[in-house]
């Protein structure tokens, strides 16, 4: 895995109101993000929520499932990252963003430790370790130690007693009722097991469950079909985004919940519309995620700060 030349840099002032912001467009299994490298030259005050809303609009902007800001890591980490959704909300964890950041710093920043010990990435919620690894077909993959899933309602969050778990609880959506389980992998996830994910009306049920009163911070929603002890299929509705082709934290949470219920035995191949992730869970509960992260193009936009 050869290192490449440094990226075009990075943020420059055109006039008092306009900045030119350079970015790298990347994706992991079709879950696409723009990465802004501000680890050395963070620009002045920007409305980051508005930047994400403007950038992510498909057909009216560049288009993406979110933006990633790569920032100085401080004492605890090699880099800090902030991740914003298309609606301007910020999330504390994103498997795709972690994988993309690992490949970016290795190839574009010459951060060679990303291929050995890994790179420490901090969000406001947790620190993860991500590294680039060779795939079976000679391509470059990324592997992330995601930390542990949390099942307590107060950690997710879910309404009710903070120490209680939210596993196979009945939620009413109109005249229908669904058994829903929830966990946090740095952000809240609601998981519904079903016989055939292709038949799920995700455009109707996704936002209804995301915004259900049980989830005070909303939730990512995953419809999961268990194919065998080592294979599941997922359709994803992401909080603040909508339907996406894949979700790394969602795959992690889905496997963690399925394992807790005795439905799977990790490692598990997680099939999503954009491709496949492999999720393993160590004896202490640490989740290991492996999958692709690919650069698409680099560019810049003029943004009125």
Residue, then its C-alpha position, 0 to 999 in steps of 0.5 A: x500500500x504505497x503512500x501518495x503525495x500530500x493533498x491540495x490544501x485546504x481553506x483560503x480566504x477569497x474576500x471578507x465573506x467568501x472562503x475557498x474550501x478544499x475537500x475529498x469526496x469518499x465513500x464506504x459501500x456507497x455511504x458517501x462523505x466529504x472530508x475537509x482536512x483542517x488538521x493544520x489550518x482550521x479556518x475561522x468561524x464557520x456555521x458548520x451545520x449550514x455548511x453541511x446542509x448546503x454541501x450535502x444537497x443532492x442536485x443542488x449542492x455537491x451531494x453527500x450523506x454527510x461531511x467529515x472535519x479532520x481536526x488536530x487531535x490534541x493529547x488524547x488522539x492523533x486526530x479529532x473528527x466531527x461528523x455532520x448530517x445533511x440536516x445539520x445535526x452532529x453525530x458522535x460516531x460513524x463507522x464510514x467516517x472512521x474508515x474514510x479518515x483512516x485511509x485519508x490520513x494514510x494516503x494523503x497525509x503520509x501517516x504510516x502508523x495507520x497501516x500498523x498500530x492504527x490512527x486514534x480518532x476522537x469524536x465528542x463521544x468516544x475514541x476509536x482506533x482505525x487502520x488500513x489493511x489489505x483485502x483478500x483481492x488486493x484492495x485496501x480496506x479499513x478496520x476499526x475498533x469501534x468500542x463496545x455497544x451500550x444497551x442501557x436506556x440512559x446511554x442510548x438514550x431511550x425513555x424509561x429507567x436509565x439502567x434498564x435495557x430496551x430489548x424487544x420492546x413493543x412500539x406502536x406506529x399507527x395501527x401497527x406494533x413492532x418489536x424494537x431493540x436499541x443500543x448505542x455505538x456512539x449514537x442511538x440505533x433501533x433494530x427491528x428483525x423481520x423475515x424479508x427486508x426487501x418488503x419493508x416500507x422503509x420510507x414510511x416506517x423509517x422516519x416514524x421510528x426515528x422520531x418516535x417518542x421513545x427516542x428523545x435524541x431520535x434514532x438510526x433505524x435498521x430492519x434486519x433479516x437473519x440469514x444464518x448464524x454468520x450472515x444478516x441483511x440490513x436496510x438502513x434509515x439514518x437519523x438526519x439523512x434518510x435511507x442510505x446504502x450502508x451504515x457502519x455503526x448500524x451494522x455494528x449495533x445490529x450484530x451486537x443486538x442479534x448476538x445478545x438475543x442469540x440470533x448470530x455468532x460473530x464474526x458476521x457478514x452484514x449485507x447492505x444495499x451498498x455492499x458487505x461489512x464484516x463485524x466481529x465482537x471480542x469476548x470483552x464486547x469490543x466491536x471490530x468492523x472491517x470494510x471498504x473506504x474509497x476516495x472518489x474525487x477531490x475538489x473545492x467550493x466557494x462558500x460564503x462564511 
